């Protein structure tokens, strides 16, 4: 199993989607109910918090 696959499984388990994954084999429409439900302020807060994940730590990948 790749590190990416392992990370996805841990995230799914943390989000409570691991049982659903067994049924669907993908997340698929599991998050559809949340699409379009954030206010503009909530979306800005989430995107702001996620900005750290957009940076590449070049030292880590050496």
PDBQT receptor file of N, H, CA, C and O in Angstrom, charges set to zero:
ATOM      1  N   UNK A   1       0.857  -1.175   0.000  1.00  0.00    +0.000 N 
ATOM      2  CA  UNK A   1       0.000   0.000   0.000  1.00  0.00    +0.000 C 
ATOM      3  C   UNK A   1       0.902   1.236   0.000  1.00  0.00    +0.000 C 
ATOM      4  O   UNK A   1       1.872   1.315   0.753  1.00  0.00    +0.000 OA
ATOM      5  N   UNK A   2       0.569   2.175  -0.840  1.00  0.00    +0.000 N 
ATOM      6  H   UNK A   2      -0.219   2.111  -1.452  1.00  0.00    +0.000 HD
ATOM      7  CA  UNK A   2       1.363   3.403  -0.910  1.00  0.00    +0.000 C 
ATOM      8  C   UNK A   2       1.053   4.300   0.288  1.00  0.00    +0.000 C 
ATOM      9  O   UNK A   2       0.050   4.111   0.976  1.00  0.00    +0.000 OA
ATOM     10  N   UNK A   3       1.918   5.265   0.523  1.00  0.00    +0.000 N 
ATOM     11  H   UNK A   3       2.733   5.419  -0.035  1.00  0.00    +0.000 HD
ATOM     12  CA  UNK A   3       1.669   6.228   1.603  1.00  0.00    +0.000 C 
ATOM     13  C   UNK A   3       0.403   7.032   1.326  1.00  0.00    +0.000 C 
ATOM     14  O   UNK A   3      -0.347   7.352   2.249  1.00  0.00    +0.000 OA
ATOM     15  N   UNK A   4       0.164   7.358   0.060  1.00  0.00    +0.000 N 
ATOM     16  H   UNK A   4       0.772   7.098  -0.690  1.00  0.00    +0.000 HD
ATOM     17  CA  UNK A   4      -1.055   8.101  -0.288  1.00  0.00    +0.000 C 
ATOM     18  C   UNK A   4      -2.297   7.290   0.036  1.00  0.00    +0.000 C 
ATOM     19  O   UNK A   4      -3.260   7.828   0.583  1.00  0.00    +0.000 OA
ATOM     20  N   UNK A   5      -2.293   5.998  -0.295  1.00  0.00    +0.000 N 
ATOM     21  H   UNK A   5      -1.511   5.561  -0.740  1.00  0.00    +0.000 HD
ATOM     22  CA  UNK A   5      -3.443   5.147   0.009  1.00  0.00    +0.000 C 
ATOM     23  C   UNK A   5      -3.655   5.034   1.515  1.00  0.00    +0.000 C 
ATOM     24  O   UNK A   5      -4.788   5.081   1.994  1.00  0.00    +0.000 OA
ATOM     25  N   UNK A   6      -2.565   4.886   2.254  1.00  0.00    +0.000 N 
ATOM     26  H   UNK A   6      -1.645   4.847   1.864  1.00  0.00    +0.000 HD
ATOM     27  CA  UNK A   6      -2.667   4.789   3.709  1.00  0.00    +0.000 C 
ATOM     28  C   UNK A   6      -3.226   6.079   4.296  1.00  0.00    +0.000 C 
ATOM     29  O   UNK A   6      -4.081   6.047   5.181  1.00  0.00    +0.000 OA
ATOM     30  N   UNK A   7      -2.742   7.208   3.804  1.00  0.00    +0.000 N 
ATOM     31  H   UNK A   7      -2.048   7.234   3.085  1.00  0.00    +0.000 HD
ATOM     32  CA  UNK A   7      -3.233   8.499   4.296  1.00  0.00    +0.000 C 
ATOM     33  C   UNK A   7      -4.722   8.652   4.014  1.00  0.00    +0.000 C 
ATOM     34  O   UNK A   7      -5.473   9.113   4.873  1.00  0.00    +0.000 OA
ATOM     35  N   UNK A   8      -5.154   8.268   2.811  1.00  0.00    +0.000 N 
ATOM     36  H   UNK A   8      -4.544   7.894   2.113  1.00  0.00    +0.000 HD
ATOM     37  CA  UNK A   8      -6.575   8.355   2.475  1.00  0.00    +0.000 C 
ATOM     38  C   UNK A   8      -7.412   7.476   3.390  1.00  0.00    +0.000 C 
ATOM     39  O   UNK A   8      -8.486   7.887   3.830  1.00  0.00    +0.000 OA
ATOM     40  N   UNK A   9      -6.940   6.283   3.678  1.00  0.00    +0.000 N 
ATOM     41  H   UNK A   9      -6.068   5.949   3.320  1.00  0.00    +0.000 HD
ATOM     42  CA  UNK A   9      -7.704   5.395   4.569  1.00  0.00    +0.000 C 
ATOM     43  C   UNK A   9      -7.817   5.975   5.978  1.00  0.00    +0.000 C 
ATOM     44  O   UNK A   9      -8.874   5.897   6.605  1.00  0.00    +0.000 OA
ATOM     45  N   UNK A  10      -6.713   6.561   6.475  1.00  0.00    +0.000 N 
ATOM     46  H   UNK A  10      -5.854   6.624   5.966  1.00  0.00    +0.000 HD
ATOM     47  CA  UNK A  10      -6.764   7.177   7.801  1.00  0.00    +0.000 C 
ATOM     48  C   UNK A  10      -7.728   8.363   7.823  1.00  0.00    +0.000 C 
ATOM     49  O   UNK A  10      -8.473   8.543   8.786  1.00  0.00    +0.000 OA
ATOM     50  N   UNK A  11      -7.712   9.169   6.762  1.00  0.00    +0.000 N 
ATOM     51  H   UNK A  11      -7.106   9.024   5.980  1.00  0.00    +0.000 HD
ATOM     52  CA  UNK A  11      -8.619  10.315   6.696  1.00  0.00    +0.000 C 
ATOM     53  C   UNK A  11     -10.073   9.852   6.615  1.00  0.00    +0.000 C 
ATOM     54  O   UNK A  11     -10.951  10.433   7.252  1.00  0.00    +0.000 OA
ATOM     55  N   UNK A  12     -10.320   8.812   5.835  1.00  0.00    +0.000 N 
ATOM     56  H   UNK A  12      -9.607   8.339   5.318  1.00  0.00    +0.000 HD
ATOM     57  CA  UNK A  12     -11.674   8.279   5.737  1.00  0.00    +0.000 C 
ATOM     58  C   UNK A  12     -12.146   7.746   7.083  1.00  0.00    +0.000 C 
ATOM     59  O   UNK A  12     -13.288   7.973   7.483  1.00  0.00    +0.000 OA
ATOM     60  N   UNK A  13     -11.266   7.039   7.773  1.00  0.00    +0.000 N 
ATOM     61  H   UNK A  13     -10.338   6.855   7.448  1.00  0.00    +0.000 HD
ATOM     62  CA  UNK A  13     -11.627   6.504   9.085  1.00  0.00    +0.000 C 
ATOM     63  C   UNK A  13     -11.928   7.647  10.050  1.00  0.00    +0.000 C 
ATOM     64  O   UNK A  13     -12.904   7.594  10.798  1.00  0.00    +0.000 OA
ATOM     65  N   UNK A  14     -11.088   8.677  10.030  1.00  0.00    +0.000 N 
ATOM     66  H   UNK A  14     -10.295   8.719   9.422  1.00  0.00    +0.000 HD
ATOM     67  CA  UNK A  14     -11.288   9.827  10.901  1.00  0.00    +0.000 C 
ATOM     68  C   UNK A  14     -12.571  10.579  10.593  1.00  0.00    +0.000 C 
ATOM     69  O   UNK A  14     -13.194  11.150  11.489  1.00  0.00    +0.000 OA
ATOM     70  N   UNK A  15     -12.966  10.579   9.326  1.00  0.00    +0.000 N 
ATOM     71  H   UNK A  15     -12.460  10.116   8.598  1.00  0.00    +0.000 HD
ATOM     72  CA  UNK A  15     -14.195  11.263   8.920  1.00  0.00    +0.000 C 
ATOM     73  C   UNK A  15     -15.425  10.368   9.073  1.00  0.00    +0.000 C 
ATOM     74  O   UNK A  15     -16.543  10.780   8.763  1.00  0.00    +0.000 OA
ATOM     75  N   UNK A  16     -15.210   9.144   9.551  1.00  0.00    +0.000 N 
ATOM     76  H   UNK A  16     -14.301   8.810   9.803  1.00  0.00    +0.000 HD
ATOM     77  CA  UNK A  16     -16.332   8.222   9.731  1.00  0.00    +0.000 C 
ATOM     78  C   UNK A  16     -16.838   7.628   8.430  1.00  0.00    +0.000 C 
ATOM     79  O   UNK A  16     -17.988   7.196   8.351  1.00  0.00    +0.000 OA
ATOM     80  N   UNK A  17     -15.991   7.601   7.408  1.00  0.00    +0.000 N 
ATOM     81  H   UNK A  17     -15.057   7.952   7.472  1.00  0.00    +0.000 HD
ATOM     82  CA  UNK A  17     -16.410   7.100   6.099  1.00  0.00    +0.000 C 
ATOM     83  C   UNK A  17     -15.880   5.704   5.797  1.00  0.00    +0.000 C 
ATOM     84  O   UNK A  17     -16.123   5.184   4.709  1.00  0.00    +0.000 OA
ATOM     85  N   UNK A  18     -15.159   5.081   6.737  1.00  0.00    +0.000 N 
ATOM     86  H   UNK A  18     -14.961   5.503   7.621  1.00  0.00    +0.000 HD
ATOM     87  CA  UNK A  18     -14.544   3.791   6.437  1.00  0.00    +0.000 C 
ATOM     88  C   UNK A  18     -15.580   2.704   6.187  1.00  0.00    +0.000 C 
ATOM     89  O   UNK A  18     -15.387   1.871   5.302  1.00  0.00    +0.000 OA
ATOM     90  N   UNK A  19     -16.686   2.691   6.953  1.00  0.00    +0.000 N 
ATOM     91  H   UNK A  19     -16.842   3.368   7.672  1.00  0.00    +0.000 HD
ATOM     92  CA  UNK A  19     -17.734   1.691   6.710  1.00  0.00    +0.000 C 
ATOM     93  C   UNK A  19     -18.410   1.945   5.372  1.00  0.00    +0.000 C 
ATOM     94  O   UNK A  19     -18.713   1.011   4.630  1.00  0.00    +0.000 OA
ATOM     95  N   UNK A  20     -18.641   3.195   5.077  1.00  0.00    +0.000 N 
ATOM     96  H   UNK A  20     -18.395   3.954   5.680  1.00  0.00    +0.000 HD
ATOM     97  CA  UNK A  20     -19.279   3.557   3.814  1.00  0.00    +0.000 C 
ATOM     98  C   UNK A  20     -18.359   3.194   2.645  1.00  0.00    +0.000 C 
ATOM     99  O   UNK A  20     -18.827   2.778   1.585  1.00  0.00    +0.000 OA
ATOM    100  N   UNK A  21     -17.058   3.354   2.846  1.00  0.00    +0.000 N 
ATOM    101  H   UNK A  21     -16.678   3.692   3.707  1.00  0.00    +0.000 HD
ATOM    102  CA  UNK A  21     -16.100   3.017   1.791  1.00  0.00    +0.000 C 
ATOM    103  C   UNK A  21     -16.186   1.537   1.451  1.00  0.00    +0.000 C 
ATOM    104  O   UNK A  21     -16.104   1.158   0.283  1.00  0.00    +0.000 OA
ATOM    105  N   UNK A  22     -16.349   0.714   2.455  1.00  0.00    +0.000 N 
ATOM    106  H   UNK A  22     -16.416   1.022   3.404  1.00  0.00    +0.000 HD
ATOM    107  CA  UNK A  22     -16.452  -0.712   2.200  1.00  0.00    +0.000 C 
ATOM    108  C   UNK A  22     -17.632  -1.009   1.277  1.00  0.00    +0.000 C 
ATOM    109  O   UNK A  22     -17.579  -1.936   0.468  1.00  0.00    +0.000 OA
ATOM    110  N   UNK A  23     -18.689  -0.223   1.402  1.00  0.00    +0.000 N 
ATOM    111  H   UNK A  23     -18.732   0.530   2.059  1.00  0.00    +0.000 HD
ATOM    112  CA  UNK A  23     -19.857  -0.418   0.562  1.00  0.00    +0.000 C 
ATOM    113  C   UNK A  23     -19.683   0.200  -0.807  1.00  0.00    +0.000 C 
ATOM    114  O   UNK A  23     -20.085  -0.393  -1.808  1.00  0.00    +0.000 OA
ATOM    115  N   UNK A  24     -19.092   1.384  -0.871  1.00  0.00    +0.000 N 
ATOM    116  H   UNK A  24     -18.766   1.866  -0.057  1.00  0.00    +0.000 HD
ATOM    117  CA  UNK A  24     -18.989   2.121  -2.130  1.00  0.00    +0.000 C 
ATOM    118  C   UNK A  24     -17.652   1.954  -2.835  1.00  0.00    +0.000 C 
ATOM    119  O   UNK A  24     -17.558   2.173  -4.042  1.00  0.00    +0.000 OA
ATOM    120  N   UNK A  25     -16.607   1.565  -2.089  1.00  0.00    +0.000 N 
ATOM    121  H   UNK A  25     -16.684   1.387  -1.108  1.00  0.00    +0.000 HD
ATOM    122  CA  UNK A  25     -15.236   1.457  -2.562  1.00  0.00    +0.000 C 
ATOM    123  C   UNK A  25     -14.650   2.803  -2.967  1.00  0.00    +0.000 C 
ATOM    124  O   UNK A  25     -13.515   2.855  -3.440  1.00  0.00    +0.000 OA
ATOM    125  N   UNK A  26     -15.382   3.874  -2.799  1.00  0.00    +0.000 N 
ATOM    126  H   UNK A  26     -16.304   3.832  -2.414  1.00  0.00    +0.000 HD
ATOM    127  CA  UNK A  26     -14.878   5.237  -2.982  1.00  0.00    +0.000 C 
ATOM    128  C   UNK A  26     -15.706   6.149  -2.089  1.00  0.00    +0.000 C 
ATOM    129  O   UNK A  26     -16.747   5.744  -1.573  1.00  0.00    +0.000 OA
ATOM    130  N   UNK A  27     -15.252   7.354  -1.913  1.00  0.00    +0.000 N 
ATOM    131  H   UNK A  27     -14.407   7.684  -2.333  1.00  0.00    +0.000 HD
ATOM    132  CA  UNK A  27     -16.054   8.316  -1.158  1.00  0.00    +0.000 C 
ATOM    133  C   UNK A  27     -17.270   8.703  -1.986  1.00  0.00    +0.000 C 
ATOM    134  O   UNK A  27     -18.361   8.896  -1.450  1.00  0.00    +0.000 OA
ATOM    135  N   UNK A  28     -17.078   8.816  -3.287  1.00  0.00    +0.000 N 
ATOM    136  H   UNK A  28     -16.191   8.660  -3.723  1.00  0.00    +0.000 HD
ATOM    137  CA  UNK A  28     -18.190   9.093  -4.194  1.00  0.00    +0.000 C 
ATOM    138  C   UNK A  28     -19.062  10.241  -3.728  1.00  0.00    +0.000 C 
ATOM    139  O   UNK A  28     -18.562  11.336  -3.469  1.00  0.00    +0.000 OA
ATOM    140  N   UNK A  29     -20.363  10.006  -3.618  1.00  0.00    +0.000 N 
ATOM    141  H   UNK A  29     -20.769   9.117  -3.828  1.00  0.00    +0.000 HD
ATOM    142  CA  UNK A  29     -21.292  11.072  -3.257  1.00  0.00    +0.000 C 
ATOM    143  C   UNK A  29     -21.419  11.304  -1.748  1.00  0.00    +0.000 C 
ATOM    144  O   UNK A  29     -22.308  12.037  -1.314  1.00  0.00    +0.000 OA
ATOM    145  N   UNK A  30     -20.548  10.696  -0.947  1.00  0.00    +0.000 N 
ATOM    146  H   UNK A  30     -19.826  10.101  -1.299  1.00  0.00    +0.000 HD
ATOM    147  CA  UNK A  30     -20.674  10.766   0.506  1.00  0.00    +0.000 C 
ATOM    148  C   UNK A  30     -20.641  12.191   1.044  1.00  0.00    +0.000 C 
ATOM    149  O   UNK A  30     -21.180  12.449   2.120  1.00  0.00    +0.000 OA
ATOM    150  N   UNK A  31     -20.027  13.115   0.329  1.00  0.00    +0.000 N 
ATOM    151  H   UNK A  31     -19.589  12.905  -0.546  1.00  0.00    +0.000 HD
ATOM    152  CA  UNK A  31     -19.903  14.492   0.815  1.00  0.00    +0.000 C 
ATOM    153  C   UNK A  31     -20.819  15.453   0.070  1.00  0.00    +0.000 C 
ATOM    154  O   UNK A  31     -20.781  16.659   0.314  1.00  0.00    +0.000 OA
ATOM    155  N   UNK A  32     -21.633  14.938  -0.825  1.00  0.00    +0.000 N 
ATOM    156  H   UNK A  32     -21.665  13.958  -1.024  1.00  0.00    +0.000 HD
ATOM    157  CA  UNK A  32     -22.506  15.787  -1.643  1.00  0.00    +0.000 C 
ATOM    158  C   UNK A  32     -23.425  16.681  -0.820  1.00  0.00    +0.000 C 
ATOM    159  O   UNK A  32     -23.719  17.806  -1.224  1.00  0.00    +0.000 OA
ATOM    160  N   UNK A  33     -23.879  16.192   0.330  1.00  0.00    +0.000 N 
ATOM    161  H   UNK A  33     -23.639  15.278   0.658  1.00  0.00    +0.000 HD
ATOM    162  CA  UNK A  33     -24.811  16.985   1.133  1.00  0.00    +0.000 C 
ATOM    163  C   UNK A  33     -24.195  18.286   1.639  1.00  0.00    +0.000 C 
ATOM    164  O   UNK A  33     -24.908  19.209   2.033  1.00  0.00    +0.000 OA
ATOM    165  N   UNK A  34     -22.860  18.350   1.625  1.00  0.00    +0.000 N 
ATOM    166  H   UNK A  34     -22.281  17.600   1.305  1.00  0.00    +0.000 HD
ATOM    167  CA  UNK A  34     -22.182  19.549   2.122  1.00  0.00    +0.000 C 
ATOM    168  C   UNK A  34     -21.874  20.561   1.032  1.00  0.00    +0.000 C 
ATOM    169  O   UNK A  34     -21.481  21.686   1.340  1.00  0.00    +0.000 OA
ATOM    170  N   UNK A  35     -22.038  20.199  -0.222  1.00  0.00    +0.000 N 
ATOM    171  H   UNK A  35     -22.357  19.285  -0.472  1.00  0.00    +0.000 HD
ATOM    172  CA  UNK A  35     -21.726  21.094  -1.324  1.00  0.00    +0.000 C 
ATOM    173  C   UNK A  35     -22.678  22.285  -1.312  1.00  0.00    +0.000 C 
ATOM    174  O   UNK A  35     -23.898  22.122  -1.306  1.00  0.00    +0.000 OA
ATOM    175  N   UNK A  36     -22.106  23.472  -1.308  1.00  0.00    +0.000 N 
ATOM    176  H   UNK A  36     -21.115  23.604  -1.312  1.00  0.00    +0.000 HD
ATOM    177  CA  UNK A  36     -22.907  24.685  -1.358  1.00  0.00    +0.000 C 
ATOM    178  C   UNK A  36     -23.552  25.085  -0.047  1.00  0.00    +0.000 C 
ATOM    179  O   UNK A  36     -24.417  25.960  -0.032  1.00  0.00    +0.000 OA
ATOM    180  N   UNK A  37     -23.151  24.462   1.062  1.00  0.00    +0.000 N 
ATOM    181  H   UNK A  37     -22.448  23.751   1.050  1.00  0.00    +0.000 HD
ATOM    182  CA  UNK A  37     -23.789  24.783   2.335  1.00  0.00    +0.000 C 
ATOM    183  C   UNK A  37     -22.984  25.738   3.199  1.00  0.00    +0.000 C 
ATOM    184  O   UNK A  37     -23.481  26.215   4.220  1.00  0.00    +0.000 OA
ATOM    185  N   UNK A  38     -21.735  26.029   2.803  1.00  0.00    +0.000 N 
ATOM    186  H   UNK A  38     -21.332  25.642   1.973  1.00  0.00    +0.000 HD
ATOM    187  CA  UNK A  38     -20.923  26.949   3.581  1.00  0.00    +0.000 C 
ATOM    188  C   UNK A  38     -21.273  28.389   3.239  1.00  0.00    +0.000 C 
ATOM    189  O   UNK A  38     -21.607  28.722   2.102  1.00  0.00    +0.000 OA
ATOM    190  N   UNK A  39     -21.185  29.225   4.257  1.00  0.00    +0.000 N 
ATOM    191  H   UNK A  39     -20.914  28.955   5.180  1.00  0.00    +0.000 HD
ATOM    192  CA  UNK A  39     -21.295  30.657   3.996  1.00  0.00    +0.000 C 
ATOM    193  C   UNK A  39     -19.966  31.113   3.404  1.00  0.00    +0.000 C 
ATOM    194  O   UNK A  39     -18.981  30.376   3.437  1.00  0.00    +0.000 OA
ATOM    195  N   UNK A  40     -19.941  32.308   2.872  1.00  0.00    +0.000 N 
ATOM    196  H   UNK A  40     -20.741  32.907   2.845  1.00  0.00    +0.000 HD
ATOM    197  CA  UNK A  40     -18.694  32.830   2.309  1.00  0.00    +0.000 C 
ATOM    198  C   UNK A  40     -17.616  32.905   3.386  1.00  0.00    +0.000 C 
ATOM    199  O   UNK A  40     -16.453  32.593   3.128  1.00  0.00    +0.000 OA
ATOM    200  N   UNK A  41     -18.002  33.319   4.588  1.00  0.00    +0.000 N 
ATOM    201  H   UNK A  41     -18.947  33.572   4.797  1.00  0.00    +0.000 HD
ATOM    202  CA  UNK A  41     -17.043  33.422   5.686  1.00  0.00    +0.000 C 
ATOM    203  C   UNK A  41     -16.481  32.045   6.049  1.00  0.00    +0.000 C 
ATOM    204  O   UNK A  41     -15.276  31.904   6.255  1.00  0.00    +0.000 OA
ATOM    205  N   UNK A  42     -17.343  31.034   6.128  1.00  0.00    +0.000 N 
ATOM    206  H   UNK A  42     -18.322  31.148   5.961  1.00  0.00    +0.000 HD
ATOM    207  CA  UNK A  42     -16.877  29.688   6.444  1.00  0.00    +0.000 C 
ATOM    208  C   UNK A  42     -15.916  29.169   5.373  1.00  0.00    +0.000 C 
ATOM    209  O   UNK A  42     -14.891  28.568   5.693  1.00  0.00    +0.000 OA
ATOM    210  N   UNK A  43     -16.249  29.403   4.106  1.00  0.00    +0.000 N 
ATOM    211  H   UNK A  43     -17.082  29.892   3.847  1.00  0.00    +0.000 HD
ATOM    212  CA  UNK A  43     -15.386  28.959   3.014  1.00  0.00    +0.000 C 
ATOM    213  C   UNK A  43     -14.018  29.638   3.104  1.00  0.00    +0.000 C 
ATOM    214  O   UNK A  43     -12.990  28.990   2.904  1.00  0.00    +0.000 OA
ATOM    215  N   UNK A  44     -14.002  30.919   3.399  1.00  0.00    +0.000 N 
ATOM    216  H   UNK A  44     -14.837  31.445   3.561  1.00  0.00    +0.000 HD
ATOM    217  CA  UNK A  44     -12.734  31.653   3.530  1.00  0.00    +0.000 C 
ATOM    218  C   UNK A  44     -11.916  31.102   4.692  1.00  0.00    +0.000 C 
ATOM    219  O   UNK A  44     -10.696  30.979   4.587  1.00  0.00    +0.000 OA
ATOM    220  N   UNK A  45     -12.579  30.768   5.797  1.00  0.00    +0.000 N 
ATOM    221  H   UNK A  45     -13.570  30.868   5.881  1.00  0.00    +0.000 HD
ATOM    222  CA  UNK A  45     -11.871  30.227   6.958  1.00  0.00    +0.000 C 
ATOM    223  C   UNK A  45     -11.249  28.868   6.638  1.00  0.00    +0.000 C 
ATOM    224  O   UNK A  45     -10.100  28.610   6.997  1.00  0.00    +0.000 OA
ATOM    225  N   UNK A  46     -11.995  28.010   5.972  1.00  0.00    +0.000 N 
ATOM    226  H   UNK A  46     -12.928  28.220   5.680  1.00  0.00    +0.000 HD
ATOM    227  CA  UNK A  46     -11.478  26.684   5.630  1.00  0.00    +0.000 C 
ATOM    228  C   UNK A  46     -10.327  26.804   4.638  1.00  0.00    +0.000 C 
ATOM    229  O   UNK A  46      -9.284  26.174   4.816  1.00  0.00    +0.000 OA
ATOM    230  N   UNK A  47     -10.509  27.597   3.611  1.00  0.00    +0.000 N 
ATOM    231  H   UNK A  47     -11.356  28.109   3.467  1.00  0.00    +0.000 HD
ATOM    232  CA  UNK A  47      -9.450  27.762   2.622  1.00  0.00    +0.000 C 
ATOM    233  C   UNK A  47      -8.211  28.406   3.237  1.00  0.00    +0.000 C 
ATOM    234  O   UNK A  47      -7.085  28.055   2.884  1.00  0.00    +0.000 OA
ATOM    235  N   UNK A  48      -8.416  29.338   4.148  1.00  0.00    +0.000 N 
ATOM    236  H   UNK A  48      -9.330  29.623   4.435  1.00  0.00    +0.000 HD
ATOM    237  CA  UNK A  48      -7.281  29.959   4.839  1.00  0.00    +0.000 C 
ATOM    238  C   UNK A  48      -6.528  28.952   5.689  1.00  0.00    +0.000 C 
ATOM    239  O   UNK A  48      -5.297  28.953   5.715  1.00  0.00    +0.000 OA
ATOM    240  N   UNK A  49      -7.261  28.097   6.382  1.00  0.00    +0.000 N 
ATOM    241  H   UNK A  49      -8.261  28.096   6.360  1.00  0.00    +0.000 HD
ATOM    242  CA  UNK A  49      -6.624  27.077   7.218  1.00  0.00    +0.000 C 
ATOM    243  C   UNK A  49      -5.903  26.031   6.377  1.00  0.00    +0.000 C 
ATOM    244  O   UNK A  49      -4.930  25.434   6.837  1.00  0.00    +0.000 OA
ATOM    245  N   UNK A  50      -6.361  25.805   5.165  1.00  0.00    +0.000 N 
ATOM    246  H   UNK A  50      -7.151  26.290   4.791  1.00  0.00    +0.000 HD
ATOM    247  CA  UNK A  50      -5.768  24.782   4.298  1.00  0.00    +0.000 C 
ATOM    248  C   UNK A  50      -4.569  25.302   3.513  1.00  0.00    +0.000 C 
ATOM    249  O   UNK A  50      -3.891  24.517   2.850  1.00  0.00    +0.000 OA
ATOM    250  N   UNK A  51      -4.294  26.579   3.568  1.00  0.00    +0.000 N 
ATOM    251  H   UNK A  51      -4.845  27.217   4.106  1.00  0.00    +0.000 HD
ATOM    252  CA  UNK A  51      -3.175  27.143   2.795  1.00  0.00    +0.000 C 
ATOM    253  C   UNK A  51      -1.841  26.507   3.154  1.00  0.00    +0.000 C 
ATOM    254  O   UNK A  51      -0.970  26.364   2.296  1.00  0.00    +0.000 OA
ATOM    255  N   UNK A  52      -1.676  26.125   4.409  1.00  0.00    +0.000 N 
ATOM    256  H   UNK A  52      -2.384  26.241   5.106  1.00  0.00    +0.000 HD
ATOM    257  CA  UNK A  52      -0.427  25.485   4.820  1.00  0.00    +0.000 C 
ATOM    258  C   UNK A  52      -0.177  24.195   4.044  1.00  0.00    +0.000 C 
ATOM    259  O   UNK A  52       0.974  23.816   3.829  1.00  0.00    +0.000 OA
ATOM    260  N   UNK A  53      -1.235  23.524   3.628  1.00  0.00    +0.000 N 
ATOM    261  H   UNK A  53      -2.170  23.831   3.803  1.00  0.00    +0.000 HD
ATOM    262  CA  UNK A  53      -1.092  22.264   2.905  1.00  0.00    +0.000 C 
ATOM    263  C   UNK A  53      -0.664  22.472   1.457  1.00  0.00    +0.000 C 
ATOM    264  O   UNK A  53      -0.293  21.516   0.776  1.00  0.00    +0.000 OA
ATOM    265  N   UNK A  54      -0.711  23.695   0.991  1.00  0.00    +0.000 N 
ATOM    266  H   UNK A  54      -1.012  24.472   1.544  1.00  0.00    +0.000 HD
ATOM    267  CA  UNK A  54      -0.310  23.996  -0.378  1.00  0.00    +0.000 C 
ATOM    268  C   UNK A  54       1.197  24.216  -0.501  1.00  0.00    +0.000 C 
ATOM    269  O   UNK A  54       1.742  24.206  -1.605  1.00  0.00    +0.000 OA
ATOM    270  N   UNK A  55       1.858  24.412   0.621  1.00  0.00    +0.000 N 
ATOM    271  H   UNK A  55       1.416  24.420   1.518  1.00  0.00    +0.000 HD
ATOM    272  CA  UNK A  55       3.298  24.630   0.605  1.00  0.00    +0.000 C 
ATOM    273  C   UNK A  55       4.033  23.292   0.563  1.00  0.00    +0.000 C 
ATOM    274  O   UNK A  55       3.646  22.343   1.245  1.00  0.00    +0.000 OA
ATOM    275  N   UNK A  56       5.073  23.223  -0.226  1.00  0.00    +0.000 N 
ATOM    276  H   UNK A  56       5.387  23.993  -0.780  1.00  0.00    +0.000 HD
ATOM    277  CA  UNK A  56       5.883  22.017  -0.314  1.00  0.00    +0.000 C 
ATOM    278  C   UNK A  56       7.110  22.188   0.564  1.00  0.00    +0.000 C 
ATOM    279  O   UNK A  56       7.857  23.156   0.423  1.00  0.00    +0.000 OA
ATOM    280  N   UNK A  57       7.310  21.250   1.461  1.00  0.00    +0.000 N 
ATOM    281  H   UNK A  57       6.703  20.463   1.576  1.00  0.00    +0.000 HD
ATOM    282  CA  UNK A  57       8.477  21.261   2.335  1.00  0.00    +0.000 C 
ATOM    283  C   UNK A  57       9.613  20.555   1.605  1.00  0.00    +0.000 C 
ATOM    284  O   UNK A  57       9.724  19.330   1.656  1.00  0.00    +0.000 OA
ATOM    285  N   UNK A  58      10.451  21.324   0.930  1.00  0.00    +0.000 N 
ATOM    286  H   UNK A  58      10.360  22.319   0.888  1.00  0.00    +0.000 HD
ATOM    287  CA  UNK A  58      11.517  20.736   0.113  1.00  0.00    +0.000 C 
ATOM    288  C   UNK A  58      12.501  19.932   0.948  1.00  0.00    +0.000 C 
ATOM    289  O   UNK A  58      13.083  18.973   0.442  1.00  0.00    +0.000 OA
ATOM    290  N   UNK A  59      12.705  20.290   2.202  1.00  0.00    +0.000 N 
ATOM    291  H   UNK A  59      12.232  21.069   2.613  1.00  0.00    +0.000 HD
ATOM    292  CA  UNK A  59      13.611  19.532   3.063  1.00  0.00    +0.000 C 
ATOM    293  C   UNK A  59      13.067  18.135   3.321  1.00  0.00    +0.000 C 
ATOM    294  O   UNK A  59      13.835  17.177   3.398  1.00  0.00    +0.000 OA
ATOM    295  N   UNK A  60      11.758  18.010   3.453  1.00  0.00    +0.000 N 
ATOM    296  H   UNK A  60      11.133  18.788   3.390  1.00  0.00    +0.000 HD
ATOM    297  CA  UNK A  60      11.133  16.717   3.702  1.00  0.00    +0.000 C 
ATOM    298  C   UNK A  60      11.334  15.763   2.535  1.00  0.00    +0.000 C 
ATOM    299  O   UNK A  60      11.486  14.558   2.736  1.00  0.00    +0.000 OA
ATOM    300  N   UNK A  61      11.337  16.293   1.320  1.00  0.00    +0.000 N 
ATOM    301  H   UNK A  61      11.215  17.271   1.157  1.00  0.00    +0.000 HD
ATOM    302  CA  UNK A  61      11.393  15.457   0.124  1.00  0.00    +0.000 C 
ATOM    303  C   UNK A  61      12.811  15.181  -0.374  1.00  0.00    +0.000 C 
ATOM    304  O   UNK A  61      12.988  14.644  -1.467  1.00  0.00    +0.000 OA
ATOM    305  N   UNK A  62      13.828  15.545   0.421  1.00  0.00    +0.000 N 
ATOM    306  H   UNK A  62      13.685  15.981   1.309  1.00  0.00    +0.000 HD
ATOM    307  CA  UNK A  62      15.209  15.258   0.019  1.00  0.00    +0.000 C 
ATOM    308  C   UNK A  62      15.569  13.827   0.335  1.00  0.00    +0.000 C 
ATOM    309  O   UNK A  62      16.692  13.400   0.068  1.00  0.00    +0.000 OA
TER     310      UNK A  62
